[in-house]
Amino acid sequence: MNPEHVLVPYQCADLPSGPWLIFAPHADDETFGMGGALRLAADQGIDTHVVVLTDGALGGDSVDAAQTAALVQTRQQELGAACTLLGVSQNDTWDQPDRGLDLAPALIERITTAIADTGAGTVFFPGALELHPDHRMTAQLVWLAAQQLQRRAWRGPLPQFWSYEISVQSPVNRLVDITPVLATKQEAMAVYASQNSQNNYPELILALNTARTFSLPASVSHAEAFYHYSDAELGGSLHAATQAAVARYFAVPETKV
């Protein structure tokens, strides 16, 4: 079977080129998934732009329209506070329904336009093996937007496309050491009181970040994990790219004669 280094990096990665454009399904996913990387980027002078696709109306215990409207407003306020802590240059919330994302051509075009208008050097989206349907649908939407950009005349290089983990481990090929900014990520996660009352999310995220240090030096206490997709991978389907990444867990390396 393939050895461990084929499946997971044994060294920390440098941050990719900016500006960064991060697509998050809900307010909090950008912080839970890559809050450490966002703070590191800000400290290195990289502009970061966060787009939250849904209104987050189902992320609480609302029972009527007034409570739902209040929750949406609260989540936007929490997003702003978290982004301030993480040094995010700009954040925006779109109006897609929570748990209602689909492959609408107009939404794919809106994402494509946002990438072009931002002049992004790197675009981030959730991993394909996330559990929440909005997370997986966001990955599909950004993937199709990337393919639209590939098909169009484009001046200069296309952005890099990186997926990030939010709630579960996925195949990855980049690990970012967030040890120096861990306290700031914890502070930003704590901002999301409306969501943390639903579950012990910060503890779960920190456990995931700790687990991702398995292959790294002992000096790295917490890491965030990403997958950097090649242009060749982006030319096919997200399904195919994910299958190929998972297949490495079962492959037997060729022996040299």
Stockholm file with secondary structure:
# STOCKHOLM 1.0

chainA/1-257         MNPEHVLVPYQCADLPSGPWLIFAPHADDETFGMGGALRLAADQGIDTHVVVLTDGALGGDSVDAAQTAALVQTRQQELGAACTLLGVSQNDTWDQPDRGLDLAPALIERITTAIADTGAGTVFFPGALELHPDHRMTAQLVWLAAQQLQRRAWRGPLPQFWSYEISVQSPVNRLVDITPVLATKQEAMAVYASQNSQNNYPELILALNTARTFSLPASVSHAEAFYHYSDAELGGSLHAATQAAVARYFAVPETKV
#=GR chainA/1-257 SS CCCHHHHSCSSCCCCCCSSEEEEESSTTHHHHHHHHHHHHHHHTTCCEEEEEEECCTTSSCCCSHHHHHHHHHHHHHHHHHHHHHTTCSEEEEEEECTTCCCCCHHHHHHHHHHHHHHTCSEEEEECTTCSSHHHHHHHHHHHHHHHHHHHSCCSSCCCEEEEECSSSCCCCSEEEECGGGHHHHHHHHHTCHHHHTTSCHHHHHHHHHHHTTTTSCTTCCCEEEEEEECHHHHTSCHHHHHHHHHHTTTCCCCCCC
#=GC SS_cons         CCCHHHHSCSSCCCCCCSSEEEEESSTTHHHHHHHHHHHHHHHTTCCEEEEEEECCTTSSCCCSHHHHHHHHHHHHHHHHHHHHHTTCSEEEEEEECTTCCCCCHHHHHHHHHHHHHHTCSEEEEECTTCSSHHHHHHHHHHHHHHHHHHHSCCSSCCCEEEEECSSSCCCCSEEEECGGGHHHHHHHHHTCHHHHTTSCHHHHHHHHHHHTTTTSCTTCCCEEEEEEECHHHHTSCHHHHHHHHHHTTTCCCCCCC
//
